[in-house]
Amino acid sequence: QVQLRESGGGLVQAGGSLRLSCTASGRPVRSYGMGWFRQAPGKEREFVGWSGGSTYYADSVKGRFTISRDNAKNTVYLQMNSLKPEDTGVYYCAAGYRVGRNPSDYTYWGQGTQVTVSS
């Protein structure tokens, strides 16, 4: 079906910014609702936001993170600004036939990309 690949993670200082990319192959990304999740060591996978007909964000990132799409590049982006150490984790993109705040709402997942925010 669709394969997803995240990129753009790295090490940044608190207050800095990163843009993550999720590029789809096999199917157009416009065919799916797209979600972003993150997971810190020893913690459950946490909802970050989704892009469907509109965008929706977890309270913890609202006002700091923005999801956008570039259909010509078959890519979904997660722009992360004003980063905090608690934003550290592995970030995953996911595709599904609907959007939601639960990982089970999605069918396809990328491999994840590490984001580390230092104080």
Beta strands, then each sheet from edge to edge (+ up, - down):
strand 1: 3-7
strand 2: 10-13
strand 3: 18-25
strand 4: 33-39
strand 5: 46-51
strand 6: 55-57
strand 7: 65-70
strand 8: 75-80
strand 9: 89-96
strand 10: 108-109
strand 11: 113-118
sheet 1: 1+ 3- 8+ 7-
sheet 2: 2+ 11+ 9- 4+ 5- 6+
sheet 3: 2+ 11+ 9- 10+
end
